[in-house]
Amino acid sequence: MRSRLLKVTVMSALLAAAAVPMTGPAQADTGPRLTVDPAAGRHPISPYIYGMNFTDEGLAAELRLPVRRWGGNATTRYHYLYDTTNRASDWFFENISEENDHPENLPKGSSTDEFVDQDRRTGTSSILTVPLIGWAPKARDGSCGFSVTKYGPQQRTDEWRPDCGNGVKPDGTNITGNDPHDTSVEVGPQYIKDWLRHLTRTYGTAARGGVKFYNLDNEPDIWHSTHRDVHPLGASAAELRDQAYKIAAAVKTADPGAQTLGPVGWGWTSWDYSGLDQETCSRTGCWGDPPDRAARDGLPFTAWYLREMKKYQDTYRKRILDYFDMHFYPQAPGVAFGNGNDPATNALRLRSTRALWDPAYTDESWIGTQVRLIPRMKDLITAQYPGTKTAITEYNWGALDSMNGALTQADILGIFGREGLDLATLWSPPSAAQPGAYAFRMYLNYDGAGSRFGDVSVSSASADQGALAVYGARRTRDGALTLMVVNKSATDLTSPVSIAGARRGTAAAYQYSAASPSAIVRAADQPIATGGTFTRTFPAGSVTLLVVPRSVV
């Protein structure tokens, strides 16, 4: 998606923590009942749901981050031989070379090599993006797609490189008919094979510790917007299928153990519409009868895409798509990439995580329907291409510099595990000092010694998930039962908790809240009565982890 990460200071993070109103010593309200059954609803939690895009090394090492993605608009057009990306509509359609002290050694030491190097140091699996668009920078140069000298005056130009324009004429119309060769050269399957040959020679194959995952481009259904200097028309369903066939097959030829993820649609409209549909209907309003529908036998784009990927496997006895990957950003104003300063938006942010799973929730944006994103993905896979895994390689609910964002992120990670998502990578990850990072710490390093949330989801329920959410998981390593409780409300809640089959004993407790926004606190242990019952007060706007030892449950 967007190529620039959010930047906030630690001070702004601490100030934003006040956006979740907290009660003082007032008496707690009666909270909803929480019930956990460690013997029911069991399924593995994939470690890859706790991933990020472009995480800094310190945080990745601390969390032992499971997976990290090199993605975004610029990665659609990257040439590994020149270590150069085209920044497309993000920055004046310019070729920009990555900093490199020894460009004469390329492709050794490229920015993608450095990305993988970091991941190897932190024990993280890498996702790299491979191009389907058919174009990559022509050289390690500073050329741009819409030269003012060549194509005339434009509404905006790069202040540092004034010959590079935004491709929009002074009258507001787009420049058309420009030459893609101004910036780029054609690339295809052989380019992919050559790049992966370099990667496997440098790092080994995926099966031997090399790059494990490859995204089949980035949001190709909006190339006509983001990369219109080389792809001004919307990509048809047939184009996206045929390019996926060629490029995914090239990946599998070069490294048979590598895993591919596609179609990597930008968001909600990507489910039903191809790029050709989106580009045409955004101009003409033809959403009820999009031009590409007949070519898909009347199917929504994603259903058709999965069907076509299965056809390939049926024909060639070879799977070339491993993960069904779709991006998702909440569309209500102020939520994704927003701050934690507005109480109404904060409440909506916490509510809107229901779009990930809840069939009773109508999305409160222009989407205006029941999204139930993860179950929807699974239903579509069951219907069209069984055995495919699920991925969301870009998402962001915003306000990661505030307690509101941390609560939301903690809730999202719990949902991912409970709903059985296979892989997720947060776009614009928090800095190590921001509250959003503590949401990840609660699952990946809650005690500062590397202890993690459980890896086998178990049945857990709240009488009011919107106020007090609970997620349970058994930890294979030591048999402990871990319970993550997120108090989304502005009041302390005292709730009865019951754990089926538990004996008398004690659970350790860890807590993150606005009372201590720069640390996870070891809270008071929780006594558990015979029969597995107890009552606990969960502070307003807090995340509490209870670790019940195997001897108790």
C-alpha positions as CSV (number, residue, x, y, z in Angstrom):
1,M,0.0,0.0,0.0
2,R,1.5,3.3,1.1
3,S,5.2,3.6,1.0
4,R,5.7,5.9,4.0
5,L,5.6,4.8,7.6
6,L,3.9,6.8,10.3
7,K,6.3,8.7,12.5
8,V,5.5,9.8,16.0
9,T,7.5,10.6,19.0
10,V,7.5,8.8,22.3
11,M,6.1,11.9,23.9
12,S,3.1,11.9,21.5
13,A,2.5,8.3,22.3
14,L,2.3,9.0,26.0
15,L,0.1,12.0,25.5
16,A,-2.2,10.0,23.2
17,A,-2.6,7.3,25.9
18,A,-4.9,9.7,27.6
19,A,-7.4,9.2,24.7
20,V,-8.9,6.2,26.5
21,P,-10.7,7.6,29.5
22,M,-9.7,5.8,32.7
23,T,-11.6,5.6,35.9
24,G,-9.9,6.4,39.2
25,P,-10.5,4.5,42.4
26,A,-14.3,4.3,41.7
27,Q,-16.0,1.0,42.2
28,A,-15.8,-1.3,39.2
29,D,-18.9,-2.2,37.2
30,T,-20.2,-5.7,36.9
31,G,-18.6,-7.2,33.8
32,P,-19.7,-10.0,31.5
33,R,-19.1,-13.7,32.3
34,L,-16.1,-15.2,30.7
35,T,-16.0,-19.0,30.0
36,V,-13.1,-21.1,28.7
37,D,-13.1,-24.8,27.8
38,P,-9.6,-26.0,27.1
39,A,-10.9,-29.3,25.6
40,A,-13.1,-27.7,23.0
41,G,-12.6,-25.7,19.8
42,R,-9.0,-26.7,19.5
43,H,-7.0,-25.7,16.5
44,P,-3.4,-24.6,15.9
45,I,-2.6,-20.8,15.9
46,S,-0.2,-20.0,13.1
47,P,2.9,-18.1,14.3
48,Y,2.7,-16.1,11.1
49,I,-0.3,-14.1,12.2
50,Y,2.0,-11.9,14.3
51,G,3.9,-10.4,11.3
52,M,4.7,-6.9,10.2
53,N,5.9,-4.9,7.2
54,F,9.4,-3.3,7.4
55,T,9.9,-3.7,11.1
56,D,13.1,-2.3,12.6
57,E,15.6,-4.8,13.7
58,G,15.5,-4.0,17.4
59,L,11.8,-4.7,17.8
60,A,11.9,-7.7,15.4
61,A,14.7,-9.2,17.5
62,E,12.9,-8.6,20.8
63,L,9.7,-10.1,19.6
64,R,11.4,-12.9,17.7
65,L,9.1,-11.7,14.9
66,P,7.8,-14.7,13.0
67,V,7.5,-13.0,9.5
68,R,8.3,-9.7,7.9
69,R,7.1,-8.4,4.5
70,W,8.9,-6.3,1.9
71,G,5.9,-4.8,0.1
72,G,4.1,-1.7,-0.9
73,N,3.6,0.2,-4.1
74,A,7.2,0.7,-4.9
75,T,8.0,-3.0,-4.8
76,T,5.8,-3.6,-7.8
77,R,8.6,-2.0,-9.9
78,Y,11.9,-3.0,-8.5
79,H,15.0,-4.2,-10.4
80,Y,17.3,-6.3,-8.3
81,L,20.3,-5.8,-10.6
82,Y,20.1,-2.0,-10.1
83,D,18.6,-2.0,-6.6
84,T,16.2,0.6,-7.8
85,T,12.4,1.1,-7.4
86,N,10.0,3.2,-9.2
87,R,7.9,5.1,-6.6
88,A,4.9,5.4,-8.9
89,S,2.1,7.7,-7.8
90,D,3.6,7.8,-4.3
91,W,6.4,10.1,-5.5
92,F,6.2,11.5,-9.0
93,F,6.7,8.2,-10.8
94,E,10.4,8.4,-10.2
95,N,13.1,5.8,-10.3
96,I,14.9,6.0,-7.0
97,S,18.1,4.0,-6.3
98,E,18.5,2.6,-2.9
99,E,21.6,3.8,-0.9
100,N,24.4,1.4,-1.5
101,D,28.1,2.0,-0.7
102,H,29.2,-0.5,-3.3
103,P,26.8,-0.5,-6.3
104,E,29.5,-2.1,-8.4
105,N,28.9,-5.3,-6.4
106,L,25.2,-5.5,-7.2
107,P,23.1,-7.6,-7.0
108,K,25.1,-8.6,-3.9
109,G,24.3,-6.2,-1.0
110,S,21.1,-4.8,-2.5
111,S,18.3,-3.5,-0.2
112,T,16.4,-6.7,-0.6
113,D,19.5,-8.7,0.4
114,E,19.8,-6.4,3.4
115,F,16.2,-7.1,4.2
116,V,16.7,-10.8,4.2
117,D,20.0,-10.4,6.1
118,Q,18.1,-8.7,8.9
119,D,15.5,-11.4,9.0
120,R,18.1,-14.1,9.2
121,R,19.7,-12.3,12.2
122,T,16.3,-12.1,14.0
123,G,15.1,-15.6,13.0
124,T,12.3,-14.1,10.9
125,S,10.8,-15.5,7.7
126,S,10.9,-13.1,4.8
127,I,8.2,-12.2,2.3
128,L,9.4,-10.5,-0.9
129,T,7.2,-9.0,-3.6
130,V,7.8,-10.2,-7.2
131,P,6.4,-8.1,-10.1
132,L,3.5,-9.2,-12.3
133,I,3.2,-5.8,-14.0
134,G,5.8,-6.6,-16.6
135,W,8.0,-3.6,-16.0
136,A,11.0,-2.7,-13.8
137,P,13.4,0.3,-13.7
138,K,15.7,0.4,-16.7
139,A,18.8,1.4,-14.8
140,R,20.2,2.8,-11.6
141,D,19.1,6.3,-12.6
142,G,16.7,9.1,-11.7
143,S,14.4,9.0,-14.6
144,C,10.7,9.7,-14.2
145,G,7.5,8.7,-15.9
146,F,6.2,12.2,-16.7
147,S,9.0,14.6,-17.7
148,V,7.9,18.2,-17.8
149,T,10.4,18.7,-20.7
150,K,8.8,15.9,-22.7
151,Y,5.2,16.0,-21.7
152,G,4.5,19.6,-20.8
153,P,3.5,21.6,-17.6
154,Q,1.9,19.7,-14.8
155,Q,-0.1,20.5,-11.6
156,R,2.7,19.4,-9.3
157,T,6.4,18.7,-9.6
158,D,9.1,17.3,-7.3
159,E,10.7,20.3,-5.6
160,W,14.1,18.6,-5.7
161,R,13.8,17.3,-9.3
162,P,11.5,19.8,-11.0
163,D,11.4,18.0,-14.3
164,C,9.5,15.2,-12.7
165,G,5.7,15.8,-12.6
166,N,2.7,14.1,-11.2
167,G,1.3,13.3,-14.7
168,V,-1.7,15.6,-14.3
169,K,-2.1,18.6,-16.7
170,P,-2.9,22.0,-15.3
171,D,-6.5,21.5,-16.4
172,G,-6.7,18.4,-14.1
173,T,-6.7,15.8,-16.8
174,N,-4.2,13.0,-16.8
175,I,-1.3,12.9,-19.3
176,T,-1.8,9.9,-21.7
177,G,0.3,8.3,-24.3
178,N,3.6,8.6,-22.4
179,D,6.3,6.0,-23.1
180,P,6.9,3.4,-20.3
181,H,10.5,3.0,-21.6
182,D,11.2,6.5,-20.1
183,T,11.7,4.7,-16.8
184,S,11.4,1.0,-17.3
185,V,12.2,-2.2,-19.2
186,E,10.1,-5.2,-19.8
187,V,10.6,-8.1,-17.3
188,G,8.9,-11.5,-17.1
189,P,9.4,-15.0,-15.9
190,Q,13.1,-15.1,-16.7
191,Y,13.7,-12.1,-14.6
192,I,12.0,-13.9,-11.7
193,K,14.1,-17.0,-12.2
194,D,17.3,-15.0,-12.4
195,W,16.5,-13.0,-9.2
196,L,15.6,-16.2,-7.3
197,R,18.7,-17.9,-8.5
198,H,20.7,-15.0,-6.9
199,L,18.6,-15.3,-3.7
200,T,18.9,-19.1,-3.4
201,R,22.6,-19.0,-4.1
202,T,23.0,-16.4,-1.4
203,Y,20.6,-17.7,1.3
204,G,19.7,-21.2,0.3
205,T,16.3,-22.4,-0.8
206,A,13.1,-21.9,1.2
207,A,13.4,-25.4,2.5
208,R,17.0,-24.6,3.8
209,G,16.5,-21.3,5.5
210,G,16.2,-19.0,2.4
211,V,13.3,-16.7,1.5
212,K,10.1,-18.5,2.3
213,F,7.3,-16.4,0.8
214,Y,6.7,-14.4,-2.3
215,N,3.8,-12.0,-2.8
216,L,2.5,-12.0,-6.4
217,D,2.9,-8.3,-6.8
218,N,1.1,-5.6,-4.7
219,E,-2.5,-4.5,-5.2
220,P,-2.4,-5.2,-9.0
221,D,-6.1,-4.3,-9.3
222,I,-5.2,-0.6,-8.9
223,W,-2.1,-0.5,-11.1
224,H,-4.1,1.9,-13.3
225,S,-3.9,4.4,-10.4
226,T,-0.6,3.7,-8.7
227,H,1.4,2.8,-11.8
228,R,-0.5,4.5,-14.5
229,D,2.7,5.6,-16.2
230,V,3.2,2.0,-17.4
231,H,-0.2,0.5,-16.9
232,P,-2.9,3.2,-17.5
233,L,-5.7,0.7,-18.1
234,G,-7.2,-1.4,-15.4
235,A,-5.9,-5.0,-15.4
236,S,-8.5,-7.5,-16.5
237,A,-9.2,-10.7,-14.6
238,A,-7.6,-12.6,-17.5
239,E,-4.4,-10.5,-17.3
240,L,-4.1,-11.0,-13.6
241,R,-4.6,-14.8,-13.9
242,D,-2.2,-15.2,-16.8
243,Q,0.5,-13.1,-15.2
244,A,0.0,-15.1,-12.0
245,Y,0.3,-18.3,-13.9
246,K,3.6,-17.2,-15.5
247,I,5.3,-15.6,-12.5
248,A,4.1,-18.1,-9.8
249,A,5.3,-20.9,-12.0
250,A,8.6,-19.2,-12.4
251,V,8.9,-18.9,-8.6
252,K,8.1,-22.6,-8.1
253,T,10.6,-23.6,-10.8
254,A,13.4,-21.5,-9.2
255,D,12.6,-22.6,-5.7
256,P,10.0,-25.4,-5.4
257,G,9.6,-25.0,-1.6
258,A,8.8,-21.3,-1.7
259,Q,5.2,-20.2,-0.9
260,T,3.3,-17.8,-3.0
261,L,0.5,-15.3,-2.0
262,G,-2.1,-13.8,-4.2
263,P,-4.0,-11.9,-5.6
264,V,-3.0,-9.3,-3.0
265,G,-6.1,-7.0,-3.7
266,W,-6.1,-3.6,-2.2
267,G,-9.3,-3.9,-0.3
268,W,-13.1,-4.4,-0.3
269,T,-13.8,-3.7,-4.0
270,S,-11.0,-6.1,-4.9
271,W,-13.3,-9.0,-3.9
272,D,-15.8,-8.5,-6.6
273,Y,-14.1,-6.5,-9.3
274,S,-11.0,-6.8,-11.4
275,G,-8.8,-3.8,-12.1
276,L,-10.6,-3.3,-15.4
277,D,-13.9,-3.2,-13.6
278,Q,-12.6,-0.7,-11.0
279,E,-11.0,1.6,-13.5
280,T,-14.0,1.7,-15.8
281,C,-16.7,1.9,-13.2
282,S,-15.0,4.6,-11.2
283,R,-15.4,6.7,-14.3
284,T,-18.8,5.6,-15.6
285,G,-20.6,4.2,-12.5
286,C,-21.1,0.8,-14.1
287,W,-20.8,-1.1,-10.8
288,G,-24.0,-3.0,-11.3
289,D,-22.8,-4.3,-14.7
290,P,-19.0,-4.2,-14.8
291,P,-17.3,-4.8,-18.2
292,D,-15.2,-7.8,-17.1
293,R,-18.0,-9.8,-15.5
294,A,-18.9,-11.9,-18.5
295,A,-15.3,-13.0,-18.9
296,R,-15.5,-14.3,-15.4
297,D,-18.7,-16.3,-16.1
298,G,-20.5,-13.9,-13.9
299,L,-18.4,-14.7,-10.8
300,P,-16.9,-12.2,-8.4
301,F,-13.2,-11.7,-9.1
302,T,-11.9,-13.5,-6.1
303,A,-14.1,-16.6,-6.6
304,W,-13.1,-16.7,-10.3
305,Y,-9.4,-16.2,-9.4
306,L,-9.3,-19.1,-7.0
307,R,-11.2,-21.3,-9.4
308,E,-8.6,-20.5,-12.1
309,M,-5.7,-21.3,-9.8
310,K,-7.3,-24.7,-9.1
311,K,-7.7,-25.3,-12.8
312,Y,-4.0,-24.8,-13.2
313,Q,-3.2,-27.4,-10.5
314,D,-5.8,-29.8,-12.0
315,T,-4.2,-29.4,-15.4
316,Y,-0.5,-29.4,-14.5
317,R,-0.6,-31.3,-11.2
318,K,1.3,-28.4,-9.6
319,R,0.0,-25.9,-7.0
320,I,1.2,-22.4,-7.8
321,L,-0.9,-20.5,-5.3
322,D,-0.4,-21.3,-1.6
323,Y,-2.1,-18.4,0.2
324,F,-5.2,-16.4,-0.7
325,D,-4.0,-13.0,0.2
326,M,-6.2,-9.8,0.4
327,H,-5.4,-6.5,2.0
328,F,-8.0,-4.9,4.3
329,Y,-8.2,-1.4,5.9
330,P,-11.2,-0.2,7.8
331,Q,-12.9,2.4,5.6
332,A,-14.7,4.5,8.2
333,P,-13.1,8.0,8.3
334,G,-10.3,8.4,10.9
335,V,-9.8,4.8,11.7
336,A,-7.0,3.3,9.5
337,F,-3.8,5.4,10.1
338,G,-5.8,7.7,12.3
339,N,-4.9,9.0,15.8
340,G,-6.4,8.2,19.2
341,N,-7.7,11.7,19.9
342,D,-11.4,11.5,19.1
343,P,-13.6,9.5,21.5
344,A,-16.2,8.7,18.9
345,T,-13.6,7.4,16.4
346,N,-11.8,5.5,19.2
347,A,-15.1,3.7,20.0
348,L,-15.6,2.9,16.3
349,R,-12.1,1.7,16.0
350,L,-12.7,-0.9,18.8
351,R,-16.1,-1.9,17.4
352,S,-15.0,-2.2,13.8
353,T,-12.7,-5.2,14.5
354,R,-15.9,-7.2,14.3
355,A,-15.6,-6.8,10.5
356,L,-12.9,-9.5,10.7
357,W,-15.4,-12.2,11.9
358,D,-18.9,-11.2,13.1
359,P,-21.8,-12.1,10.7
360,A,-24.1,-9.8,12.8
361,Y,-21.9,-6.7,12.3
362,T,-22.7,-4.3,9.4
363,D,-19.6,-2.4,8.5
364,E,-19.9,1.3,9.5
365,S,-18.5,2.8,6.3
366,W,-19.3,3.0,2.6
367,I,-18.9,-0.8,2.6
368,G,-22.2,-1.0,4.5
369,T,-22.6,-4.8,4.7
370,Q,-21.4,-7.8,6.7
371,V,-17.8,-8.2,5.9
372,R,-16.9,-11.2,8.1
373,L,-13.5,-11.1,6.4
374,I,-11.8,-14.3,7.7
375,P,-14.8,-16.6,7.5
376,R,-15.5,-15.2,4.1
377,M,-12.0,-16.1,3.0
378,K,-12.4,-19.6,4.3
379,D,-15.8,-20.1,2.8
380,L,-14.5,-19.0,-0.6
381,I,-11.5,-21.3,-0.4
382,T,-13.8,-24.2,0.5
383,A,-16.0,-23.5,-2.5
384,Q,-13.3,-22.8,-5.0
385,Y,-9.8,-24.1,-4.0
386,P,-9.6,-26.3,-0.9
387,G,-6.3,-26.5,0.8
388,T,-5.3,-22.8,0.1
389,K,-4.2,-20.9,3.2
390,T,-5.4,-17.4,4.2
391,A,-3.3,-14.2,4.5
392,I,-3.8,-10.5,5.1
393,T,-0.4,-9.0,4.2
394,E,-1.6,-5.4,4.8
395,Y,-4.0,-4.1,7.5
396,N,-3.9,-1.2,9.9
397,W,-6.6,0.0,12.4
398,G,-4.6,3.1,13.3
399,A,-3.7,4.9,16.5
400,L,-0.8,2.6,17.3
401,D,0.7,5.5,19.2
402,S,-2.2,5.4,21.7
403,M,-3.7,3.1,24.2
404,N,-6.8,2.9,22.0
405,G,-4.7,1.6,19.1
406,A,-3.0,-0.9,21.4
407,L,-6.3,-2.3,22.7
408,T,-7.5,-2.6,19.1
409,Q,-4.3,-4.3,17.9
410,A,-4.5,-6.7,20.9
411,D,-8.1,-7.6,19.9
412,I,-7.1,-8.1,16.3
413,L,-4.3,-10.5,17.1
414,G,-6.7,-12.5,19.3
415,I,-9.2,-12.6,16.5
416,F,-6.6,-13.8,14.0
417,G,-5.7,-16.7,16.3
418,R,-9.3,-17.7,17.2
419,E,-10.5,-17.5,13.6
420,G,-7.7,-19.5,12.2
421,L,-6.0,-17.0,9.9
422,D,-2.7,-18.3,8.6
423,L,-0.6,-15.2,8.0
424,A,-0.9,-11.5,8.6
425,T,1.6,-8.6,8.4
426,L,0.8,-5.2,9.9
427,W,1.4,-2.2,7.6
428,S,3.2,0.8,9.2
429,P,4.3,-1.1,12.4
430,P,4.7,0.8,15.6
431,S,8.1,1.9,17.0
432,A,9.3,-0.1,20.0
433,A,8.3,2.6,22.4
434,Q,4.7,3.0,21.1
435,P,1.7,1.4,22.8
436,G,1.0,-0.6,19.7
437,A,4.2,-2.5,20.1
438,Y,3.0,-3.6,23.6
439,A,0.0,-5.3,22.0
440,F,2.5,-7.6,20.1
441,R,4.6,-8.0,23.3
442,M,1.6,-9.3,25.1
443,Y,1.5,-12.2,22.6
444,L,5.2,-12.6,21.8
445,N,7.2,-11.5,24.9
446,Y,5.0,-10.6,27.8
447,D,7.6,-11.2,30.5
448,G,10.7,-9.8,28.7
449,A,12.2,-13.3,28.7
450,G,10.6,-14.5,25.5
451,S,7.4,-16.1,26.9
452,R,4.6,-16.3,24.4
453,F,0.8,-16.7,24.2
454,G,-0.4,-20.2,23.5
455,D,-0.2,-21.9,20.1
456,V,-3.4,-24.0,20.2
457,S,-6.6,-22.0,20.3
458,V,-9.3,-23.2,22.7
459,S,-12.9,-22.3,23.1
460,S,-13.4,-19.0,24.9
461,A,-16.4,-16.7,25.1
462,S,-17.5,-13.5,26.7
463,A,-21.1,-12.6,27.4
464,D,-20.2,-9.2,25.9
465,Q,-17.2,-9.5,23.5
466,G,-17.6,-5.8,22.7
467,A,-16.9,-4.8,26.2
468,L,-14.6,-7.5,27.5
469,A,-13.0,-9.8,24.8
470,V,-11.3,-13.1,25.8
471,Y,-9.0,-15.3,23.8
472,G,-7.7,-18.6,25.1
473,A,-4.9,-20.9,23.9
474,R,-2.9,-23.8,25.2
475,R,0.9,-23.5,25.0
476,T,2.4,-26.7,23.6
477,R,5.8,-26.1,25.2
478,D,4.7,-26.4,28.8
479,G,1.0,-27.1,28.6
480,A,0.0,-23.8,30.2
481,L,-3.4,-22.3,29.4
482,T,-3.1,-18.6,28.4
483,L,-6.0,-16.2,28.5
484,M,-5.9,-12.8,26.9
485,V,-8.6,-10.4,28.1
486,V,-9.1,-7.0,26.5
487,N,-11.2,-4.5,28.4
488,K,-12.4,-2.2,25.6
489,S,-14.6,-0.1,27.9
490,A,-13.9,3.1,29.8
491,T,-14.7,1.5,33.2
492,D,-13.2,-1.2,35.4
493,L,-15.1,-4.4,34.9
494,T,-15.4,-7.2,37.5
495,S,-16.2,-10.4,35.8
496,P,-16.8,-14.0,36.9
497,V,-14.5,-16.4,35.0
498,S,-14.9,-20.2,34.7
499,I,-12.4,-22.6,33.2
500,A,-13.8,-26.1,32.5
501,G,-12.0,-28.9,34.1
502,A,-9.6,-26.7,36.1
503,R,-8.4,-27.5,39.6
504,R,-7.6,-25.3,42.6
505,G,-4.5,-23.3,42.0
506,T,-3.0,-19.9,41.0
507,A,-2.5,-18.2,37.6
508,A,0.2,-15.6,36.9
509,A,-1.1,-12.3,35.6
510,Y,0.5,-9.7,33.3
511,Q,-1.1,-6.4,32.3
512,Y,-0.7,-3.5,29.9
513,S,-2.7,-0.3,30.5
514,A,-2.5,3.5,30.5
515,A,-1.5,3.3,34.1
516,S,1.9,2.2,32.9
517,P,2.1,2.8,29.1
518,S,5.9,2.0,28.9
519,A,5.9,-1.4,30.4
520,I,4.0,-4.7,30.8
521,V,3.3,-5.0,34.6
522,R,3.5,-8.3,36.5
523,A,0.1,-8.0,38.2
524,A,-1.2,-9.8,41.3
525,D,-1.6,-13.5,40.9
526,Q,-5.1,-14.9,40.4
527,P,-6.3,-17.6,42.8
528,I,-8.5,-20.2,41.1
529,A,-11.1,-22.1,43.2
530,T,-11.9,-25.8,42.8
531,G,-14.0,-26.1,39.7
532,G,-12.0,-23.5,37.9
533,T,-13.9,-20.4,38.9
534,F,-12.7,-17.0,40.0
535,T,-13.7,-13.3,39.9
536,R,-11.3,-10.6,38.7
537,T,-11.4,-6.9,38.0
538,F,-10.0,-5.9,34.7
539,P,-9.0,-2.2,34.6
540,A,-10.6,0.1,32.0
541,G,-8.8,0.2,28.7
542,S,-6.4,-2.6,29.6
543,V,-5.0,-5.9,28.2
544,T,-4.6,-8.7,30.8
545,L,-2.8,-12.0,30.2
546,L,-3.5,-14.9,32.7
547,V,-1.1,-17.8,32.5
548,V,-2.6,-20.9,34.1
549,P,-0.1,-23.7,34.7
550,R,-0.6,-27.2,33.4
551,S,-0.9,-28.4,37.0
552,V,-4.2,-26.5,37.3
553,V,-5.8,-27.2,34.0
